[in-house]
Amino acid sequence: MELTPELTEQLTAWRRDFHKYAEPGWTEFRTTSKIIHVLRDLGWDTVYGPELHVADERLGVPSAEVLAAARERAISQGGDPELVEAMGDGFTGVLGILKTGRPGPVVCFRVDIDSNDLNENPSDEHRPTAEGFASVNAGAMHGCGHDGHAAIGLGLATVLTEHKDELTGTVKIIFQPAEEGVRGSHSIVAKGWFDDVDLFLATHVGAGEGLGNVCTGADKYLASTKFDVEFSGVGAHAGGDPEKGKNALLAAAAATLNLHAIPRHSAGASRINVGTFVAGEGRNVVPRKAVIRAECRGASSDINDFMFARAQDVVAGAARMYDVDYELTITGKADTALPTPELLPYVHEAFAHTAGVKNVKDSGGGSGSEDATAMMKRVAERGGLETYVQVGMDTPWGHHTEDFDVDEACLPIAVAAEADIALGAAAFLTSIGR
């Protein structure tokens, strides 16, 4: 597959538009509405709003106040008011569906669309700032490449629309919200949108991998649990009657130290981190409230489960030690999931024959965490084939940094290869007896 210069330019334009109006997880109102309009113009069916999710399965949803402000901002920045209203309290993201009307497989691609909680580098040495497409939203920046992913999804929809007569079955593209913090996939999976998928492919751009390098089976992602703990004690005058207080800060401090003391697991990589700690009201007040935000990870779901079970014990023990109450809330989670081995040669070949690709490997990838694994697991459980692809690019800055920028030359590589994968999926599945 070879993309037209016009579509290649459009990929960059889409990516830069999403970058400028960055929206964190569950607040992607403008982003979602823009994507819906493109898909509708192409003739795709769209599923969005509460219909896309099982409401109770959403994790880490912001407060009603945050969501209301985000809806208002999205409309002021060009979001469709009717669509924004339909997304309600953070039911963001959209599933695009192209039905050919001919018997064949269900092929599904996943891209994510949310930004990071970052302030972008305001220096003119930073290309988005110098060229006028840096984020205009304080505390929100596309520091991981999801703006590029959204553009890839729209480019793929465009190409497949043009080649619809060559397709059979159904193509789905899920534009997933709230991947950061591994929060957004579970409610979509629970709704059943992956239960009929025969072939599934998730995509991510990769800093430091080098343009033209592709991993067709990223298999190093760690399982993870993200959790917040709020400790509630009793305030008191620190000089006058400290014995009447119950110190939530000390409970949180004890928990923080002892969470980091959890033994690491001998069966594989394990991680624990307390990322934020907020407590207290004044120097002469026994702290009545303290909040920590933490995460654990493991090379397997079992290892992560071990870490989280020990973390819960530590938190409970710290609360008992200082006689305070606590509430632990899971705000995100991800399991491990391995690509289907019989799918990898097909995906490998598609990328290897794509212009601009220099090297393809079938294993590797980063050691962060990904909630696309929930989609992968459901597809595999239902007998489908699945994998996770990382498309390399040239950029000196790592993901989740204020200087991160997408090398836009990688976008047409992903679109071209994945279009070929969709177009050849029926023949491939038949060839392996599926």
Beta strands, then each sheet from edge to edge (+ up, - down):
strand 1: 45-48
strand 2: 94-99
strand 3: 106-112
strand 4: 170-176
strand 5: 199-207
strand 6: 213-215
strand 7: 223-232
strand 8: 270-279
strand 9: 289-298
strand 10: 325-334
strand 11: 359-361
strand 12: 385-393
sheet 1: 1+ 2- 4+ 3+ 5+ 12+ 6- 11-
sheet 2: 8+ 9- 7+ 10-
end
